[in-house]
Amino acid sequence: MSKPSLFVLAFLSTAALPGCSGADGGPQEPTQGGVSAKLAKVTAVYEAFDHTACNKGENCARLFAQRAGIDLGVSGKNRVPNPRKHLMNPDATWLPSWSQLPNSEEGAHYTFEALTLAAVRKSWRSGCEAAHASYAKKLTDRLDKLDREIADKNKEPNPYDRLGGLLEIVTDKPDKANLRELVPGSDPVRYRWEAAVFEAFEDTNRTFVYSFDAYPPSDELLAVLHPRQQKEYEREAYCLEAAAGHISEYPAPPDTSSWDAQVRDMVRTVVPEERAKMVENRRKEMRDVSKAKFAKVKFANPQLPPGIREMTVSNILSFARDGRSARVTSVTTKEEKGTLSTGKTRLTKIDDNAVTTFADWPSGVVLEPGDSVSFYGAEVSVREVIMKSTPELEHRSREYKIDGKHVTKLVSKGKTSKYFR
């Protein structure tokens, strides 16, 4: 059997004498299980202490001690009984360096500072996890709603209806001044929408339109944009962002820098280093994945593919639909006057006859004479015939066959429709 410590022997010898006073001549302090009643309260105070009790610039450790009936004084460094000497570690998870704290009365303030900081961080972390749970539920609801809308728009057989419907889905717009992975406008909801739009342009053979018309997300947005991740990552990322003050729904921990300098590395952080490293590494991986997804449509100076250019056909002669496709016939006549070497004037007349075929066409649009259509297209063939050639007149007729790739603008009956920018 081990011998009792000198501290316990001294305590028993004084406690056994009725009316015995303490070292200062006052009455002996009540005890609980051989420990000062005030110190016995420390564990309960620790469990109940909330981070919201701390205000910037205040010595929160003194407030903590006062709740246990102990005053560290204005300086926050009074000699007082040291919990480190008389109590077991109240929380090994948040106070992993408990055994390294001093156990003297002179060093008691370090113990109270560590206890307070651990209670603050533990309380804040608990609140952060609750805030994340609320965020996660809302994010799930938003993603589910978006997925339903995307699925509905993707059912449209007409590319113009499908793409137009996807582009009209209301999502939060990116905030250029606050592009962060959990902020609406640059979060997984935005990624899901961006990916759906890109995939639809590809699926309808309009990848070049997506690139040339500048639909891809910016480099700055891509740096933070990614699909939704597993709960562990999302929770740790959320608390890292909140701790840095980037989550409006959950404020950062209170500023404890005025009193925790000597103990801050002895207390577990709100996001442990290994978890913060996990988040950092995963962010790098996701950045590469997101960048790779959009790589083939990201160019500093996007160009149309070879042979494709922007065209406008007006002076419509006829319009016909054949299932999904459309056929537009138009004619344009140009006249130019020139002077021959003999001094005589010669008129050059050119008839441009074009037959443009579109593999698909906007729903409900019927062109009539006087209407016009602008589009991305490619000339399939051009045939020129000289109808008449005299010293006074040259009449040429050119027949174009054009492959219309994508309608960008229609003017029909005085109304202008754009597809899409």
C-alpha positions in Angstrom: 0.0 0.0 0.0 1.4 3.4 -1.0 2.1 6.1 1.6 -0.1 9.2 1.6 1.5 12.3 0.1 2.7 15.1 2.4 -0.1 17.3 0.9 -2.7 14.7 2.1 -1.1 14.2 5.5 -1.0 17.9 6.1 -4.6 18.2 5.1 -5.7 15.4 7.4 -3.8 16.7 10.4 -5.5 20.1 10.2 -8.9 18.7 9.2 -8.9 16.4 12.3 -8.6 19.3 14.8 -11.8 21.1 15.5 -11.6 24.8 15.1 -8.3 24.6 13.3 -7.7 27.6 11.0 -5.9 27.8 7.7 -2.5 29.3 7.1 -4.0 32.8 6.9 -5.7 32.4 10.3 -9.2 32.1 8.7 -11.4 29.1 8.8 -10.4 26.0 6.9 -11.9 25.8 3.5 -14.6 23.1 3.0 -13.5 20.1 1.1 -15.0 17.5 -1.2 -13.2 14.1 -1.3 -10.1 15.7 0.0 -10.1 18.5 -2.6 -10.9 22.1 -2.1 -14.6 22.7 -2.7 -13.7 25.5 -5.1 -11.4 23.3 -7.1 -14.0 20.6 -7.1 -16.2 22.9 -9.1 -13.6 23.3 -11.8 -14.7 20.2 -13.8 -18.4 21.3 -13.7 -17.4 24.8 -14.7 -15.4 23.4 -17.6 -18.3 21.3 -18.8 -20.7 24.2 -18.7 -18.5 27.0 -20.0 -19.6 28.4 -23.4 -17.4 30.2 -25.9 -20.0 33.0 -26.1 -19.0 34.1 -22.6 -15.7 35.4 -23.9 -15.4 38.9 -25.3 -12.4 40.3 -27.2 -9.8 41.8 -25.0 -11.1 40.3 -21.7 -9.2 37.8 -19.7 -11.7 35.0 -20.1 -9.6 32.7 -17.9 -10.3 35.0 -14.9 -14.0 34.7 -15.6 -13.7 30.9 -15.7 -11.9 30.8 -12.4 -14.4 33.2 -10.8 -17.2 30.7 -11.7 -15.4 28.2 -9.6 -15.1 30.7 -6.8 -11.4 31.5 -7.4 -10.1 35.0 -8.3 -7.0 35.3 -10.4 -7.0 39.0 -9.8 -6.8 42.0 -12.2 -3.5 40.7 -13.4 -4.9 37.3 -14.0 -1.9 35.8 -12.3 -2.7 35.6 -8.6 -1.3 32.7 -6.6 -4.2 30.3 -6.2 -4.8 26.5 -5.8 -3.7 24.8 -9.0 -6.2 22.3 -10.6 -3.3 20.6 -12.3 -1.9 19.5 -8.9 -5.2 18.4 -7.3 -7.4 17.2 -10.2 -7.3 14.6 -12.9 -7.3 15.8 -16.5 -11.0 16.8 -17.1 -10.8 16.2 -20.9 -7.8 14.4 -22.4 -9.1 15.0 -25.9 -9.0 18.8 -25.7 -6.2 19.0 -23.1 -3.6 16.5 -24.4 -0.7 18.4 -22.7 -2.3 18.5 -19.3 0.7 16.8 -17.7 3.0 19.5 -19.0 1.2 22.3 -17.2 2.9 23.6 -14.0 1.4 22.4 -10.7 2.5 25.3 -8.5 0.2 28.0 -7.1 2.3 30.6 -9.0 1.6 28.7 -12.2 -2.0 28.1 -11.6 -3.1 30.8 -14.0 -1.6 28.8 -16.9 -3.8 25.8 -15.9 -6.9 28.1 -15.8 -5.9 29.6 -19.2 -5.6 26.1 -20.7 -8.9 25.0 -19.2 -10.7 28.1 -20.4 -9.2 27.8 -23.9 -10.1 24.1 -24.1 -13.7 24.9 -23.0 -14.0 27.7 -25.5 -12.7 25.7 -28.4 -14.7 22.6 -27.5 -17.9 24.7 -27.1 -17.3 26.5 -30.4 -16.5 23.2 -32.2 -19.7 21.7 -30.9 -21.7 24.7 -32.2 -19.9 24.5 -35.5 -20.9 20.9 -36.0 -24.5 21.8 -35.3 -24.3 24.7 -37.8 -22.8 22.4 -40.4 -25.6 19.8 -39.9 -28.1 22.6 -40.6 -26.0 23.7 -43.6 -25.7 20.2 -44.9 -29.5 19.6 -44.8 -30.1 22.8 -46.7 -27.4 21.9 -49.2 -29.0 18.5 -49.8 -32.4 20.2 -50.3 -30.9 22.6 -52.8 -29.1 19.9 -54.7 -32.2 17.7 -54.8 -34.3 20.6 -56.2 -31.7 21.4 -58.8 -31.3 17.8 -59.9 -35.1 17.6 -60.4 -35.0 20.8 -62.5 -32.0 19.6 -64.6 -33.6 16.2 -65.2 -36.8 17.9 -66.3 -35.0 20.2 -68.8 -32.8 17.4 -70.1 -36.0 15.6 -71.2 -36.6 18.3 -73.9 -35.8 16.7 -77.3 -35.3 20.1 -78.9 -31.7 21.4 -78.2 -32.8 25.0 -78.1 -35.6 24.2 -75.5 -33.2 22.1 -73.5 -30.3 24.5 -73.4 -32.5 27.5 -72.9 -34.3 25.8 -70.0 -31.0 24.8 -68.3 -29.7 28.4 -68.7 -32.8 29.8 -67.2 -32.6 27.7 -64.0 -32.2 30.2 -61.1 -29.1 29.6 -59.1 -27.0 31.9 -57.0 -24.5 33.9 -59.1 -20.8 33.8 -58.3 -19.7 36.7 -56.0 -16.3 37.7 -57.5 -15.3 39.2 -54.2 -16.1 36.1 -52.2 -15.4 33.0 -54.2 -15.4 30.2 -51.6 -16.3 26.6 -51.9 -19.2 26.8 -49.3 -20.6 30.2 -50.4 -23.7 30.1 -52.6 -22.6 30.9 -56.2 -19.4 29.0 -55.9 -20.5 25.9 -53.9 -21.5 22.4 -55.0 -24.9 23.6 -56.3 -23.1 25.9 -58.7 -20.8 23.2 -59.8 -23.8 20.9 -60.5 -25.4 23.5 -62.7 -22.2 24.4 -64.5 -21.5 20.8 -65.2 -25.1 20.2 -66.4 -25.0 23.1 -68.9 -21.6 22.0 -70.2 -22.7 18.4 -70.6 -25.9 19.5 -72.5 -23.9 21.7 -74.9 -21.7 18.7 -75.6 -24.6 16.3 -76.0 -26.2 18.6 -78.6 -23.0 19.0 -80.6 -22.5 22.6 -79.5 -19.2 22.3 -77.6 -17.7 25.1 -79.8 -20.7 27.3 -79.0 -20.2 26.8 -75.3 -16.5 27.8 -75.6 -16.8 30.6 -78.2 -19.8 32.3 -76.4 -17.9 32.3 -73.1 -20.0 29.9 -71.0 -17.2 28.2 -69.2 -16.6 29.2 -65.5 -13.8 31.6 -64.9 -10.4 30.3 -63.7 -11.0 32.0 -60.4 -14.4 30.2 -60.0 -12.9 26.8 -61.1 -10.2 27.1 -58.4 -12.9 26.6 -55.7 -15.7 24.8 -57.6 -16.2 21.1 -57.1 -18.9 18.4 -56.6 -20.2 17.8 -53.1 -17.9 15.8 -50.9 -18.3 13.3 -48.2 -19.5 14.4 -44.8 -16.1 14.2 -43.0 -14.5 16.6 -45.5 -17.4 18.9 -45.7 -17.7 19.2 -41.9 -14.0 20.0 -41.5 -13.9 22.4 -44.4 -17.0 24.1 -43.0 -15.4 24.6 -39.5 -12.1 25.8 -41.1 -14.0 28.3 -43.1 -16.1 29.4 -40.1 -13.0 29.7 -37.9 -11.5 32.1 -40.5 -14.7 34.1 -40.5 -16.0 33.1 -43.9 -19.3 31.6 -42.8 -21.9 34.2 -42.2 -24.3 31.8 -40.4 -21.7 30.9 -37.7 -19.2 33.5 -36.4 -15.6 32.7 -35.8 -14.3 31.7 -32.3 -13.8 34.6 -29.9 -10.4 36.3 -30.0 -8.4 34.9 -27.1 -5.0 36.2 -28.1 -4.8 38.7 -25.2 -4.4 35.9 -22.7 -3.7 32.5 -24.3 -0.2 33.0 -25.7 1.5 30.5 -23.4 -1.0 27.7 -23.7 -2.6 27.9 -27.1 -0.3 25.1 -28.5 -1.2 22.9 -25.5 -4.9 22.8 -26.4 -6.5 21.0 -29.3 -7.5 23.3 -32.1 -11.0 23.5 -33.4 -9.9 21.7 -36.5 -6.9 19.4 -35.7 -3.8 19.8 -37.9 -4.2 16.4 -39.5 -7.8 17.1 -40.5 -6.8 20.6 -41.8 -4.1 18.9 -43.9 -6.7 16.4 -45.2 -8.9 19.3 -46.4 -6.0 21.1 -48.0 -4.9 18.0 -49.9 -8.4 17.2 -51.0 -8.9 20.7 -52.2 -5.8 20.4 -54.4 -7.1 17.2 -55.9 -10.6 18.6 -56.6 -9.0 21.7 -58.2 -7.2 19.5 -60.6 -10.3 17.5 -61.3 -12.5 20.5 -62.0 -9.9 22.1 -64.1 -9.6 18.9 -66.2 -13.3 18.7 -66.7 -13.5 22.0 -68.5 -10.0 22.1 -70.0 -11.0 21.5 -73.6 -13.3 24.6 -73.6 -11.0 26.9 -71.7 -9.1 29.2 -74.0 -7.6 32.7 -73.5 -9.0 33.7 -76.9 -11.7 31.2 -78.0 -12.1 30.8 -81.8 -14.7 29.1 -84.0 -13.6 25.8 -85.5 -12.0 26.0 -89.0 -14.6 26.6 -91.7 -17.3 27.8 -89.3 -18.2 31.5 -89.2 -20.9 33.8 -88.1 -23.5 34.4 -90.8 -26.7 36.2 -91.4 -29.3 35.3 -94.0 -32.0 37.7 -94.8 -34.5 38.2 -97.7 -36.1 34.9 -97.0 -37.7 33.3 -100.0 -39.0 30.1 -98.3 -38.9 28.2 -95.1 -39.6 24.5 -94.6 -39.5 22.0 -91.7 -38.7 18.3 -92.0 -39.1 16.8 -88.6 -36.4 18.3 -86.4 -34.5 19.9 -89.3 -35.3 23.2 -91.2 -34.4 24.5 -94.7 -34.1 28.2 -95.3 -33.9 29.6 -98.9 -32.8 33.2 -99.4 -31.5 35.5 -102.1 -29.5 38.6 -102.0 -28.8 40.8 -105.0 -25.8 43.2 -105.2 -25.0 45.7 -107.9 -21.7 47.4 -108.5 -20.7 49.9 -111.1 -17.2 50.1 -112.5 -15.4 52.1 -115.2 -13.7 50.3 -118.0 -10.4 51.4 -119.6 -12.5 52.7 -122.5 -14.2 55.1 -120.1 -17.5 53.3 -120.3 -19.5 52.3 -117.3 -20.1 48.6 -116.6 -22.7 47.2 -114.2 -21.9 44.0 -112.3 -24.9 42.3 -110.9 -24.5 39.4 -108.4 -27.3 37.1 -107.2 -26.4 35.2 -104.0 -28.8 32.3 -103.7 -28.4 30.3 -100.4 -29.9 27.2 -99.2 -29.2 26.7 -95.5 -30.0 23.5 -93.7 -30.3 23.3 -90.0 -30.2 19.9 -88.2 -32.5 21.3 -85.5 -34.5 24.4 -85.2 -36.1 26.5 -82.4 -39.6 25.4 -81.4 -42.5 27.3 -82.8 -40.5 29.6 -85.1 -41.6 29.9 -88.8 -39.7 32.3 -91.0 -41.5 34.4 -93.6 -40.3 36.9 -96.3 -38.7 39.9 -94.6 -37.4 37.8 -91.6 -33.7 37.1 -91.0 -31.6 34.5 -89.1 -28.1 34.8 -87.8 -26.2 31.6 -87.0 -22.9 29.8 -86.8 -22.4 27.8 -90.0 -20.1 26.4 -92.7 -20.3 26.7 -96.5 -20.6 23.2 -97.9 -20.4 24.3 -101.6 -20.4 27.3 -103.8 -21.2 27.3 -107.5 -21.0 30.4 -109.7 -22.7 30.8 -113.1 -22.3 33.7 -115.4 -25.8 34.5 -116.6 -24.8 37.3 -119.0 -21.6 39.1 -119.9 -21.6 42.1 -122.2 -19.5 45.3 -122.2 -22.2 47.0 -120.3 -23.4 44.3 -118.0 -22.1 41.2 -116.2 -24.7 39.1 -114.4 -23.4 36.4 -112.1 -25.4 33.9 -110.0 -23.8 32.1 -107.0 -25.5 29.2 -105.3 -24.5 28.4 -101.8 -25.2 25.3 -99.8 -24.7 26.1 -96.1 -24.7 23.8 -93.0 -26.3 25.8 -90.2 -24.8 24.7 -86.9 -26.5 26.9 -84.3 -29.0 29.7 -84.6 -27.8 32.7 -82.5 -30.5 35.3 -83.4 -33.9 35.3 -85.2 -35.8 38.4 -86.4 -39.3 37.2 -87.1 -42.3 39.5 -87.5 -40.3 42.3 -86.0 -39.5 40.3 -82.8 -35.9 39.5 -82.0 -35.0 36.2 -80.2 -31.5 35.3 -79.1 -30.1 31.8 -78.6 -28.7 32.4 -76.1 -26.2 35.2 -75.4 
